[in-house]
Amino acid sequence: MIEIRIPKEIKNYREKLFFGLTLRQCICAGIALLICVPLYIWGHHFLPQEAISWIVVFIAVPLMLTGFFRYNDMAFEQFALEVIHFYVYPQKRVYSYEPPFMELRNGYLLEELTEEYAAKGKRFKKSRILRGR
């Protein structure tokens, strides 16, 4: 029997290109291969093999993370920026309080004053009404 996998959420669907990889993953893996393989082949003539292998790993890891890492529908670069903003910039906590029935009060005042101004034949500004009479 043939089965077709259907994602529960349509946002989770990613079109596969080669070998079950998305286009983004293929491009990042290709770039990593194009940079790291020649670097390893020609680099071990100038540096010890252990050093060049660590250099290749440190270059390949960010490239592969860029293609394969996803967290809460964020790509790696978006996630990295959010982490940097969280730890670098100060967290400003703004305290604001609005009474629970403020929206109802504002709607009631708006309706009441609209009727008053309409009776007088005047026009009014909405922001002026909500601040107070």
Secondary structure as GFF3:
##gff-version 3
##sequence-region A 1 133
A	DSSP	three_ten_helix	10	12	.	.	.	ID=ss1
A	DSSP	alpha_helix	23	43	.	.	.	ID=ss2
A	DSSP	alpha_helix	49	68	.	.	.	ID=ss3
A	DSSP	beta_strand	70	71	.	.	.	ID=ss4
A	DSSP	beta_strand	74	75	.	.	.	ID=ss5
A	DSSP	alpha_helix	76	88	.	.	.	ID=ss6
A	DSSP	alpha_helix	102	120	.	.	.	ID=ss7
A	DSSP	alpha_helix	126	131	.	.	.	ID=ss8
###
